[in-house]
Amino acid sequence: MVHFRSRPKGNYIHEADWQQLYLLTEQWKNDLLFYQEDLKFLHNLIDTYFMYIPNREDIDRFEEIEEGIMKIDTQCADLLKRTDKHLSHLGNLIDDAFIYDSHRFRSEHEGLEDEIDRFVANFRKHRKSTFAVTEKVLKKQGTVERTK
């Protein structure tokens, strides 16, 4: 599995200053906003090609994929809220470094990063499935030729 981690390896989270962690967290937020837009595209893709599905098996597969994408949507929205809250806490830490328990906060930061990493892996899996099923439908219509 390819990992999403944007930070350098080692003890970066436990050694970086608050400003560096803030910048890293802003990058996570920007990436999540991009994934949120990409999810809208996947929903649109499914909605567009759903009516062209010729058999029940493919309908079931499309519905399964749509269900998965809806779960990922919820997960993305939750991660965005948590990232915003985390950014707020980091801003407070920049102003007053003693407002939170540093070690605990850094552990929470690492946990958030791990959850984003899992989200990205799950998102990629569902995007790949969406494209594969859409390609199958288009092939059955004779609209797309396989290129390799």
C-alpha positions in Angstrom: 0.0 0.0 0.0 1.3 3.5 -0.9 1.2 5.7 2.2 0.0 9.3 2.1 2.4 10.6 4.7 3.5 14.2 3.9 6.0 14.4 6.7 9.6 13.3 6.8 10.2 9.9 8.4 11.5 9.5 11.9 10.4 11.6 14.9 9.3 14.6 12.8 5.9 15.0 14.6 7.6 14.9 18.0 10.5 17.3 17.0 8.8 19.8 14.6 7.8 23.2 15.9 4.1 24.2 16.0 4.4 26.3 12.8 5.8 23.3 10.8 3.0 21.1 12.1 0.5 23.9 11.2 1.8 24.0 7.6 1.6 20.2 7.4 -1.9 20.2 8.6 -2.9 22.9 6.2 -1.6 20.6 3.4 -3.7 17.8 4.7 -6.8 20.1 4.6 -6.0 21.1 1.0 -5.6 17.5 0.0 -8.9 16.6 1.7 -10.7 19.4 -0.1 -9.3 18.1 -3.4 -10.6 14.6 -2.6 -13.9 16.0 -1.7 -14.2 17.6 -5.2 -13.0 14.3 -6.7 -15.8 12.5 -4.9 -18.3 14.9 -6.5 -16.9 13.8 -9.9 -17.3 10.1 -9.0 -20.9 10.7 -7.9 -21.5 12.5 -11.2 -19.9 9.7 -13.2 -22.0 7.1 -11.6 -25.2 9.1 -12.0 -24.4 9.7 -15.7 -23.8 6.1 -16.6 -26.2 4.4 -14.3 -29.0 4.6 -16.9 -26.9 2.8 -19.5 -26.4 -0.3 -17.4 -27.7 -3.3 -19.4 -27.9 -6.0 -16.7 -28.8 -6.5 -13.0 -25.2 -7.6 -12.1 -23.8 -4.3 -13.2 -26.6 -2.4 -11.5 -25.8 -4.1 -8.2 -22.1 -3.3 -8.7 -22.9 0.4 -9.4 -25.1 0.5 -6.3 -22.4 -1.1 -4.2 -19.8 1.4 -5.4 -22.2 4.4 -4.9 -22.7 3.1 -1.3 -19.0 3.0 -0.7 -18.5 6.5 -2.1 -21.2 7.8 0.1 -19.3 6.3 3.1 -16.1 7.9 1.9 -17.9 11.2 1.6 -18.9 11.0 5.2 -15.4 10.1 6.2 -13.9 13.0 4.2 -16.3 15.5 5.8 -15.5 14.2 9.3 -11.7 14.4 8.6 -12.1 18.0 7.3 -14.0 19.0 10.5 -11.3 17.3 12.6 -8.5 18.9 10.6 -10.1 22.4 11.0 -10.3 21.8 14.8 -6.7 20.6 14.8 -5.6 23.7 12.9 -7.4 25.8 15.5 -5.6 24.1 18.3 -2.3 24.5 16.5 -3.0 28.2 16.1 -3.6 28.4 19.9 -0.4 26.5 20.5 1.5 28.9 18.3 0.2 31.7 20.5 0.6 29.9 23.8 2.8 26.8 23.8 1.6 25.7 27.2 -2.1 25.6 26.5 -2.2 21.9 25.7 -0.2 18.8 26.7 2.5 18.8 24.0 3.1 15.0 23.9 -0.6 14.2 23.9 -1.3 16.7 21.2 1.5 15.4 19.0 0.2 11.8 19.4 -3.2 13.0 18.4 -1.6 14.7 15.4 0.0 11.5 14.4 -3.3 9.6 14.8 -5.1 12.1 12.5 -2.4 11.6 9.9 -2.8 7.9 10.1 -6.6 8.2 9.6 -6.0 10.5 6.6 -3.6 7.9 5.2 -6.3 5.1 5.6 -8.9 7.4 4.0 -6.7 8.1 0.9 -6.1 4.4 0.4 -9.8 3.6 0.7 -10.6 6.5 -1.7 -8.2 5.3 -4.3 -9.6 1.8 -4.1 -13.1 3.1 -4.7 -12.1 5.4 -7.5 -10.4 2.5 -9.3 -13.6 0.4 -8.9 -15.7 3.3 -10.2 -13.6 3.7 -13.3 -13.4 -0.1 -13.9 -17.2 -0.5 -13.8 -17.8 2.6 -15.9 -15.3 1.4 -18.5 -17.2 -2.0 -18.5 -20.5 -0.3 -19.2 -19.0 1.9 -21.9 -17.4 -1.2 -23.5 -20.7 -2.9 -23.6 -22.1 0.1 -25.4 -19.2 0.0 -27.8 -18.2 3.5 -26.8 -14.8 2.8 -25.5 -12.0 0.6 -26.8 -9.5 -0.9 -24.4 -6.1 0.8 -24.6 -2.9 -0.9 -23.3 
